[in-house]
Amino acid sequence: MKYSVLCTASLAALGLGLMLPSVAAAQSGPAKAADSSQGGLTDIIVTARKRSESVQQVPVAVTAVSAEVIRNQDLTSIEKIAARTPSFSVGRASNGSGAQLTMRGIGSSSTSIGIEQSVATVVDGVYYGQGRIIQEGFFDLGRIEILKGPQALFFGKNATAGVISITTADPTDTPEFRSRAAYEIKAEQVLGEAIFSGPLSDTLGARLAIRGSKMFGGYYRNVANTQVFSALDLATGAVNSYDAAPTSADQPREKELIARATLKWDPTEEFSATVKVSGDYNRVNNGSWNYSGFFCENGGRNTLNPAYQCGDKFVTHQNKLPAAIAASFPLAKKDGQLYNIYKSWQTTASLKYKKDAFEITSVTNYQWNNNSWTCACDYASSGTPTWATEDSTWRAFSSELRALTTLDGPINVLGGALYQRTKRPYQQNVLLANLEDSSQAAEDRYASVTKVSATKGETIALFGQVTVKPVSTIEAAAGVRYTHETKDSFFTQPYVNAAPFGLFRPSNSADGLGIVNASQVFNNWSPEATISWKPNRSIMVYGAYKTAYKSGGFTNGGLNSVLSASPYDDLTFNPERARGFEGGIKTTLADNQLRLNLNAYSYQYKDLQIDFFNSSIISFQTLTADARTKGVELEFEYAPRSLEGLNFHGGLNFNRARYTNFPVAPCYAGQRVNEGCNQLFSAATGGFTRQNLNGAPLSVAPRWTGSFGVSYDADVSADYIFGVSTDLRYSASYLSSGFGNEDSRQSKYATIDATLRFGRKDERWELAVIGKNLTNRSYVTGSIDGPSTGSGTGTALGIHADQQGFGSLPRTVMLQVSSHF
C-alpha cells in the first residue's frame, strides 16, 4: 500500500474521530467519568514527558501496560514485553551488546559491545545503556510505558528509535504480602517470588521483593556429537587431538536470583525521598543457547558439519571446550563447559519536592554489571571449531536534576541537567584455525588472539521545554537538549598467534598500529516542538517535530587486522541522528468504552549505526548509513459497560524502513556479482567487496505487524472470580540481516498467548495457567553469517554463508499459584 494512501486514510479516520464524540453525545448524553466498578476503560497515568499525565492526554505515541496486566500475563522480561508489542522486537545474543532491540524497523546490532541500543531502556527514570539489560528479570512492577519514535528531550541521548520505560512498585500505605510459585513445563522451571510491603512508621514505607528460579530442563535441545579437534603444534610440528564433547543437551538451564529493596520517606506533604537497591545473578549453561542455523545453501546442510541439518526448530549444535585446553585457557571453566554468568547491582535515589505549582526532582543512580562467558562460536559442532571466552564490565554513575512548573497561567516550563560517567573494560580470548603453540606461556598456548580494550565516557546535558496554552484547548510546546560527551578508548591485542592467515596485528606491531587510542568529543543540539488540540476531554489531535541523537563511540570487541590500513577508522564510529515528524489523534469514545488512537510518522536517520560481521575472518566492524522509516499505527481498546470485565484490544502497524544512502555497503559472505556485489574490486581476494544498498530494507523491519487480544473477568460467585485472556501477534516477513541477504528472510508468522485464572475476589489466592507462543512458532529476530562459512564473495561463483539466527522461545506453559494478603 502506498504511503500517500495511508496518509489519506489517516486523515479520514481523524475526521471520523472528530465526529464520533458529537454523535455519541447526541445518543447518550454527556460523557461520564470512568468508573471501573461499572465496566468501561481504565485510565493509566504515564510519565512520558517527565510529569504525570493520562496516557490519552499526552501527545506522544505511547502504549502503557498496568501493574495488573503485568502480573496476569507474566510480563517479566524485555522479551515478554516485545512479544505483545507489534512494532517492537528483541533478539537475544551471547556476545557483543547482548541484544538487538528494534522498534519501527530501527535497531542496533547485537554484535558490537560498543554500540548502545537505539531503543533505550529506562528503569525508575534512569537510563540503562547496555543491551545486557535483557539479562535482567523485571518483576513487581508499577507499569510499563512503550514510547515509540525519537525521545531525546526527556530521555536523552541513545533514544533515537524509542524508549521502554519501566517503573518498579513503591511501598504501599497498608501492610501487604504477595507470593507466587510457578512451574513452567517446557523448561522444567521452578519459580518462587515473595513481596513484603507496608509502612514502618507514619512517614516511612518499605518494600522487599525477591524472586528465584531454576530450570531443570531448557527451551532448546543441543544435538551435537563429540568432535575430534586436531591442532597443529607450531613449535614441534606435531598434530595433537582433543575430544570436544557436546555441551549440555538441555539449553539454557537458567538459574536466577533477583532482589529489590525500597525505602520511601514522606516527612511532609511537599517532600519525599525514595531509595531502591536491587541485584541480579543469572547463570545459563551456554550464552549462545538460542543460536540456530535456520538456512544453509548446501542442500540444507551446515557447511562446517554436513551432518547438521539447518532449519530444525529449537535445536542447536555446540560442543564444550576440551578439558585439556580449558585447564589453562583464560576465563574458561576447568571442565570446558560453556556458560554465561551475568551479575548486576544498582541503586537509585529519587528526591521530590513539590510546593504549590513548583516541583523539583532529583534522580541519582549507580549501576554495575559484569558478564562473562565461554562460547562455541562456530555454532556448528564442527572439526574446525572456534571457541572464545570473554569478560566485560559496565559501571555508570548518573545524576539528573530537573524543575517543573504547573501554573494555572498559559505558560509553564521544565528545565534540567544530567551528568553521567561510565567505564567499560573488556577482555576476549579466541581460539581458531586448529593451531597451538607449546612454546608460549600456558594461557597463550591455544589462543589465536587475545583482545583487551576499555572505554571511559563522560556526559553533560542540559534540557528545557516551554509549554504555552493560548486558549484552554490548545497547547504548544518547544524544547531542546544540549549534550556534550567525551569518550576515551583504547584497543590492543597483547597476544597474537602469527600463523592464522597472518590476520591479527599484535600490540608491538612494527607499523606502530598495534595499539589504538581514541579520544572522541561529541556535541549535539536536539530540539523538538509539539502542538496539540483538545476540542473536548474525549479527543486530542497532535503533531510534533522531533530530533534525536545517539552516541558515537568505539567498538571494543572489534579486531585489529593487518589487512586494515586504518584500525582507528575501523574501531570508531559516528553519532546516530534522527529528525522528522509525527502526528495523530487519540480518542476516548462511547461513554469511556472505546479508545481509538491513530498515529503517522516519518523520520530520517543520519549515520545509523550498523555492525557488520565478516564471517571469513571472524571480525566485526561498525559502519554508518542513512535511512528513513515511515508508517501508520492504529491502536484500539473496547470495554463495554453492558458486559463488565470484557475487554478487546489490539493494533495494526504499517512501517517502511529503508536505507537512503548506503552505496558502499559490505557484501555478505558468498554474495555473487549478479546479486549486487559488484563494487570495489580487491586484488587480494580476487573479487568485489562492496554493494549498493540504497533502497534496501533494514534489518527486522516487517511492513505489517499487528495484534489482537480479548480478556474477560467474570464473577463465579460472591467470593470467586474467573478470568481468561488471549493475545495474537502477527508479523509480516522481513530480512533478519541488515545487508540485503535474502537467505536471512524470516517468513511471516503469528503467535498466540493465553491465560486462564481462577481465585478469590479478595486475591487471597489464585490459580493460573499462562501459555506463550502456543502456536510453537520458530522465528528469528536477528542473524549473522555463520563463522568460517561462505566463499568466493564478489565473484560469479560465490557460495553463500550459512545463516545463524537468534531464535525465539518455543511454546511455554506455566502453572502458577499466587496469594495476596
N, C-alpha and C positions, 0 to 999 in steps of 0.2 A: 504494500500500500504506500502511495506517495505521501511524503511528509506534509505537503500542502493540503492534501485531502484530510489528513488527520487534524491539522490546524483548523480547517473549516468545520470539521465535526466538533472540535473542542469549543469553538465559538457558538455553534448551535446549541450544544449542551449547556454552555454558560447562560445563553438566553433562556433556555428552558428552565434552568435553575432559578433565574430571576423571577420567572412567572409562577413557579410552583408554590412559593410561600403564600402569595396572594390567593391562589386557588384553594390551598389548604385552609387559610383563614376564613374564606367565604363559606367553606363547608363545615368547619368545626369550631369556629370562633377563635379567640386569641390563644396563642401558644401558651402551654402551661410549663412550669418549671419541671425539670426531670425529677421523678420520684421512683427510685429503684424498687421500692416495695410494690409498685403498681406496674412493673414492667417498663418498657422503653429503654432508651440508651443510657449508659452510664458515662459520665464525663471523666476524663483523665487530665490531671494537671501536669504540664511539662515545663522544662527549663531550657528550651531551645534557644532563647535569647537572654540567658542568664537572669531570668526573672520568672516568677510563677505565673503561668497563663494556661488557659484552656487549650487543649490540643486543636480545637476547632477555631480558636481566635488568634492563633499565631501564624503569621504569613510565611510559613516555612513548610516544605513538603516533609512531613514527619509522620511516622507510624509509631504509636505508643502501645505498649503492652503492660497491662496492670499486674500487680503482685498476685492476684487471684489466678489469672490465666497462666502466669509463670509457674505457679505451684501445680495447677491442674494438669498442665501439659509438659511438665518437667523440662522447661527451657533453661537448662543449667550449664550451657556452654555456648560459645560463639557459633559453633557448627549447628547446634539445635536452633538457634535464633535464625540462622540463614535458611534452614530447611523450611521455615514458614514465611519467608520474605521473598517474593518473586524476583525482585531486581538485585538481590544480594546473594553472593555465593562465597564459600570458604573452601580452600584447598589446603589440606594438612600435608606438610613436608617435613622431612627429617633434618635436612641441613639448611644452610643459608639463614633466612629470617624466620623460618619455621612455618610460614603460612602465606597463602595468596588470597587476599581479601579483595573481592571485586564487586563494585556497585555501578549499575548503569553502563557496564562494559569497561569501566576504568578500574584498574587494579595494579598491584605491584607484584612482580615475580617473586617467588619464594626463594630463588636460588642464590641471592646475594644478601649476606647479613648486613651489609652497609646501607641497603635501601630500606627506608621506613615506609610503612604502608600508606597508600593514598586514601584508604578508608581508616580513619583514626578511631581508636578505641579509648573512651574516656570513662573512668570509674570514679564516682563521687567527685566529679569536677576536675579530675586530674588526668592528664594525657599520658597514655602508656605507649611508648614509641616503637616497640618491637613486635614483630609478628609472633613472637613466642607467647604473647598474651593468650594465644589459642590454647596453650597448655593449662591455663588457669581454669579451675572449675568454679563457676559462679552459682551461688545458691543464697537463699534468704535475701531476696531482692525486694526493693520497693517498687521499681518499674524499670522498663527498658524503653529507650527512645531511639528510633532509627531515623536519622536525619539524612536526606538524600541531596546530593549535589554539594558544591563547594561551601565550606562553613568556616572561612578564615577569620571573620571578625570576632566571633565569640569563642572559637575553639582553637585559633592559632594556626601555625604552620602545620603541614602534613595532614590537612583535611580537604584535599582537592577533590575527592570523589564523594565524601560523606563522613558521617560520624555514627558510631554505635555508642550511645551514652547509657551507662549502667549505673543505677542508683541502688546502693545496698540499704537494707532496712535499718531504721533507727530504733532506740529503746521505746517501749510502749509506756503509756501512763499508768496502766494497771499490770499486775503480775501476769505473765503469760509463759506457757511452756508448750513447745511444739516438738514432735518427734516423728520420724519417718524411718521405716525399714522396708527394703525392697530387694527383689531378686529379678535379674534380667536373664532370660532363658538362653538366648543365643550365646552370649559371652560367659554364661555361668557366673554372673557378677552379683556379689552381695554388697549391699549399701546400707549404711546407717547414718542417721542425722539427728541432731538434738539442738534445740534453740531455747535459751533461757533469757527472758526479758522482763523488765519492770523497774519500778523506782527503788533507789537505795535511800532516798530522803525526799523531802519536798521539792528539792531543786536539782537532784542528781539522779539520772537514769542509767541503766546498764543493759547491755545485750551481749550474750555469748553464743556463738553459732559454731558447731563442729560437725564435720562430715568426713566419713571414711568409707572407702570402697576397695574391694579386691575381686579381681577376675580369676576364676579357676579354669577358664577356657579363653576364647577370643572371638574376634569378628572375622579374621582371615585365617586361611589354612596354608601353612608352609609345606609344600610338597617336594622340596629339594631332595636330591640324593647326595650321598657322600662323594666328593670330588677329590681326585688326586692332584695336588698342586705341586708342580715341578719347578724348582727355582735354580737358575744357573748362578753358581758362586763365582763372582768376578775375580776373587783373589786366588782361587785354586783351580778353576775350570771345571770343578765337579758339579754334577746335577743332583740336587737333593730333593727328595719327595716328601710331601706332607699331606696328611689326610685332613680335608676340610669337611667336618661333619655338618649335617643340616642343623640350623638353629631350631628353636622350639617349634613344634608343629602348630600349636595354638598361638595366634598373634592378636593382640599385644600383651595379654595377661597383665593388665594395668593394676597398679596399686597406687592409691592416692589418699592423702590426709590433708584436710583443709580446716583452718580455724580462723575466726574473726572475733575480736573483742571490741566493743564500742562503749564509750562513756559520753554522755551528753549532760551538760551542766547548764541550767537555766536559772541563774540567780535573780534575774529581773525579767520583766516583760520585754525589755529592749535588747537584752544581750543573751547570747547563747554560745556555747563552745562545745564542739564535738571532736573526739579523738577516736580514730579507728586504726587498729593494728591487725594485720592478717598475715598468714603464711600458708604456703602450699608446698607439698612434697609429692611428686609424681614420678613413678618409675614404670617403664614398659620394657619388654624383653627384646624390642627392636624398634628403633625410631622410624624405620622405613617399612613398617608393617603393612601400610596400605599402598605401597608401590607395586603396581601390577602391569605386566605387558598387555596392552589392550589392542595393539595392532602390530603385526610383523609381516613384511613384504614377502619373505621367503616361505611361501606356502603356508603362512600362519605359524611358522616355527621360528623360535628365537635364533638370532644369528650366532650368538656365542654358545648356545646349547640347543641344538636341534630337537632334543627330546622334550623341550619346554614348549608346550602349546600355548600360544598367545590367545587372549580373549576369554580365558576361563574366568568365571565370576568369583570374586572374593578369594583369589588364590595368589600366592606369592612364591618365589623361588629364591631362597637365600641361605647361605652357609656361614658357619662360625669361622672366625679366625683360628687357624690351627694352634693348639695349645703350646707347641714348641716355639712358635713365633710370638704368641701373645705374652709369654713369660717375660719378654724384655721389650715388647713394643710399647711406646709411651701411651698412656691413658687407656690401654686395653685391660679387660678383665683377664685374670690369670688363666682361666679356662677357655678364653676366646669367645665367650658368649656375647652376642650382640646385645646392645642395651641403649636406652635413653633415660637419663635422670635429669629432671627439672626441679629446681628448688628456688623458692622466692619468698621474700617478705617485704612488706611495705607498711608505712604508717602515714596517716593523713590527719592533719589538724585543721579544722574549719572553725573560724570565728565569725560571728554575725552580730552586727549592732544595727538596730532599726529604731529610729526616733521620728515620729510623725511621718513626713514624706521623704525621709532621707535614710538610706541603707548602705552600710559598709560591710564588705565580705572579704575575708582573708582565707586562702586555702594554701597550706604548706604540706609538701609531700617528700618523703624519701622512699625510693624503691630500689630493690636489688633482686636480680635473678641470675642463676647460673645454670647452664645447660651443657651436658657432656654426653658423648655417645661413641659407640663403635658401629660402623656401617659396612655392610657388604654392598659396596657402591656400584657393582655391575648389575645388581638386581636380577641375576640370571643363573646362578648356581653353575658357573662355567669353570673350565680348567684354566682359563686365563683371567683370574679374578682381579678385582680392585677392592681393597679394604682401606678404610680411613678411620681415624679417631679425631675427636675434636673436643675442645673445652672453650667456652665463651662465657663472659660475664658482662652484665649490664648494671650500671649504677647511675642513678639520676636523682638530683635534688632540684625541687622547683618551689617557687612561692609566687602566688598571684594575689594582688590586692586590687579591689575594684569598688567603685562607689556608684550608687544609682539613686535617682530622684523619682518620686511618684507623686508629683504635684497635681493638683486639680486643674491647673492652668494649661495652656496649649503647648508648652514646651517642657520637655524632660530630657535629662542627659544621663549617659552612662560612660564612665571612664575607668581605665585600669592600667596596670603594669604587670609584667611577668618576667621573672628571672629563672633561668634553668641552667644547670651544669650537669654534664653527662660524661661517662667514661665507658669504653667498651674494649677490654683486652681480649685477644683471640689467639688460639693456637690450633693448628691442624697438622696431622701426620698422615701421609698417603703411601700405600704400598701398591705397586702395579708392575706390569711388564715381566713378571716371572723372573725376578732378579733378586740376588742378595750379595752382600759383600762382607765376608767374615773378617776382613782386615779392619773394619770400622768398629767403633765402640758398640757395645751391646744394643743400646737404644737406637742406633742408626743402621744396624746390620741389614734389616729388611726394608728400610724406608727408601722410597724413591725421592721424596721431597718432604721437608718439614717447613711449615709456614708459621710465622709469628707476626702479629700486627696489632695495632691499637689505634683508637681514635678518641680524642678528648674534645668535647664540644661545650660552647657557652652561648646562651641566647638571652638577649634583652629585647622585650617587646612592649610597645605602648599601643593602646587601643581606646577608641572612643566612639560614641554614637549620640546623635541628637535626634529626638523624635518631636514632630510638630503635628498638632491636631488643629488645623484652622477652623474646622467645624467638627461636631461630635461624631460624624460618620466617616471622616477621612483621617487617616494617619500617614504621614510621610516621615521616613527615617533615612538618615545618611550616616555612614561611619567609615572608619579606616583603621587598619592595624599596620604599624611600622615594626619591622623585625630586623634586628642586627644580629648576625650569627657568625661565629668563628669555629673552625674545626681544624685541629692539628692531628695529623695521622702519620704513621709510618708502616712500612711493609718490608719484610725481608725473608729470605729462605736460608736459614742458617746451615741446613744440611741438604745437599743435592747429590744424588747418585748420578754420575756423569753419563751413564750408559743409556738410560731410556730415551732414545731418539735424540739425545742432546738438546732436550727442550727447555730444561729448567735452568734459570740463571742463579748461581749461588750468590751469597752475600758478598763474597770477596771477588766478584767478577772483575776481570781485567778492564772491562769497558767503563767501570765506575757506576754502573746502573743496578748493582746488586741490592742496594738499599734505597727505597723510595720514600721520600719525605714530602709531605704536602701541608701547607698552611693556607687554608681557604677562608675567605671572608665573603659573606653574603649580606646584602641589604635589600629590603623589599618593602614596598607600599602596597597594601591590598585594600582597596576601597570597595564599598558596596552601598547600594541605595534601594529602598523598598517603599512602595506605596500600596496602601490597602483602603478599601471602601466597604463599609458595613451599612447597607441600607436598612437593615434591621438586625436583631440579635440572632437570626437564623441563617444569615448568609454573609459571606465575606469574599470579596474579589481582591486579588493582589497581583502585583508584578514586581520583579526585582532584577537588578543588575548586580552580578556578583563576580568577584575575583578571588583567587586563592594562590597559595604558594606552598611548595614542599621543598625541604632542604635538598641542596646538592650534597655531595659527600664523597666517600671513599669506600671502595669495595675491599673490605678487609679480607674476605675469603677468596680473592681472585688468584691470579697466577702471573708470576714474572717470567715470561717466556723469552728465550734467546731469539725467537722469531720476531719479537717486537722491538722496534727502534725507539719507542717511547713508552716505557711501562707507566710513567706518570699519567699519560693520557688514557691508558687502558684502565687504570685503577681509580681515576677521579671522574666525576660526572656533574653535570649542571643541575641547577634547581628546576623543578617542575612548576609550571604556572598554568592557571586556568582563568578564563573570563567568559562571560556570556549572560544570557537572560533566562528567566524562569517566571512563570505566572500561572495562576489558576483560580479556581473557585472552590470554596468549602461551604457546604450547606447542611443544615440540620432541619429536617422537614417533617411533616405529618405528625405534629404534636410530639416532637422529640422521639420519633420512632425510626426515622430514616436518616442516615448520614451518607452523603454523596459528595465526594471530592474529586476534582479533575485538575490535572496539572500538566503543563507542557514546558519543555526546556530545550535549550541549545547552548552548548559550551564548546569552546575551542581550548585545546591543551597544547602548550608550547613546551618542548623538551620533556615529553612524557618519558619517564624512566623505565627502561626495558632491559632486562638481563638476558644475555644470550649465552647458552651453554654450548661450547664447542666440544661435541662428544668425542671427536677423534683424538684430542689432546687433553680431555677432561679439564677444561678451563672455562671460567666464567668471565664475561665482560659486560659491564653496564653501558648501555647505549641510550641515546635520547632520540625522540621522534615527535613530530607534531601530529595531532589527532583531533577529531571532532566527534562529539556524541550529542544526539538529539532524539527527542521522543515525547511520548504522551503516556500519562499514568492515570488510571481510573481506580478509585478505591470506594467501597461501599460497606455499610453495615445497616442491618434492619432488625429491630427488636420490637415486634408487635405487642401492643398492650393487651390485645384480645387473647393472647396466649403467653402469660408471664413465664419467663425462663427460656423462651425460644429466641435464638439469635442466628441470623445469616450474615456472613461477612466474606469479603474477597476483594480481588483486584485484577486488573488486566493492564499490562505494560507493553508498550511498543518502544523499541530502542534501536537506534542505528549508530554504531560506533565504528569509525573507520580512520585509518591513517590518512592524513592530508599531505604530509611531507616526510617520507622515509625512502628516498630514492636510492640509497646505497646500503640497504639492509643486508645483513649476512644471509647467505644461503643456508638452508637447513641441510643436515648431513645427507649426502647422496642425491641432492636435488640436481636434476639434469638441465641441460641448456634449454631444451624445448619447454621446460617447466618454469622458465624465467630466470634461471641462474646464468646470466649472460653478461655480467659486468665485472670489470677489474680482473683481467687475466693474471694468474700467478704462475711464473715460470717454475717456482719451487714445487708446486702441486700439480702442474700440468692442466689446470682447469680454472674456470672463473670462480670468484669468491663472493660476489655480491649480486643482489636482485633489487628491483624497484617494487616497493610495497605500497606506493601511493594508491589509495582507494581500497586497499585490502582491509578485511575486518580485524579488529583487535582480539586478543585472547579472551575467552569466556564471555562473549558478547552476543547472546542469542537475540534475535529480532523480537520474539514474543515470549513473554513469561506471564504467568497468571496463577491465581489461587482462588479457591472457593472452599468455604467451610460452613458448617452448621453445628450448633450446640443447643442442648435442651436440658434444663434442670427442672425436675418436677417433684412435687411433694408426694410421697408414698403414703404417709400418714401424718399425724400431728407432730411426730418426732423424727421421722426419717425422710431422706431425700435421695433421689436417683438422678444421675447426670450422664449424658452421653455427648460426645463431640467427634467430629471427623473433619479433616482438612486435607484438601488435594492441592498439590503444587505441580505446575506444568512448566516445562522449558522447551522451546524450540531448539533445533540443532545449533551447534557452534563449534568453532575451532578451539581446542584446548591449548594450542601453541600460538604464540604471538608472531610467527614468522611464515604464515601462509601455507603451512603444511597440511594438505588435505587428509593425509594419513591420521592426523590428530583430531579429526572431526568426531565430535560426540553427537550421536543421533538424538532426536527429540525423546523426551521421557516425561513420565508423570509419577509422582509418589503420593502415597496416602498415609496419613497419620490418624489414629483414632484413640479415644479414651472412654472407658466405662467407669463410673464411680457410684458407690452406694455407701451411705453413712448417716450419722445423726445430724440433724439440723444445727445443733449447737457445736458441731465439729469435734465432739469428744472422741470420735473415731470415724475412720473412713477406709473403705477398701476400694482399690482402683486397679484397673488393667490398662496399661499405656502401651500402645503399639506405634512404631515408627517405621516408615518405608515398608508398609505392608505389601506393596507390590514386589518387594525384594529386587528393586531396580538397581543395577550396577551402572554407575556413570562416573566420569572423571571431571574434576574441576581445576585442571591444570596438567601439563605434561612436559616432558623433556625428551630429546633424542637419547636413546639408550646408549650408555657409555661404551666406547670402543666399537660401535656399530656404524654402518654407513660408509660408503667409499665412492670414489670417482666423482666427488662433488664438482659441479661445474663442467662436466663432460657429457657426451652423448650417452654414455653407458653407466651412469651413476646408479648405485644401489642404495636405496633408502635405508635410513637408520630405523631400528625398532622404536616404537613409541611406548614409553613408560609413563603411566598416568598416576595422579593422586586420586585414589579410588574413594568412593562413598562408603558409608556404613551400610551393612546389609539390613534385612528385616530384624527388628528387635521387638521383643515383647517383655514388658516389665510388670511384675506383680508387686503391689505396693499397699502397705498399711500405714496409716498416719493417725496421729492424735493431736488434740489441741485442748489445753486447759487454761 
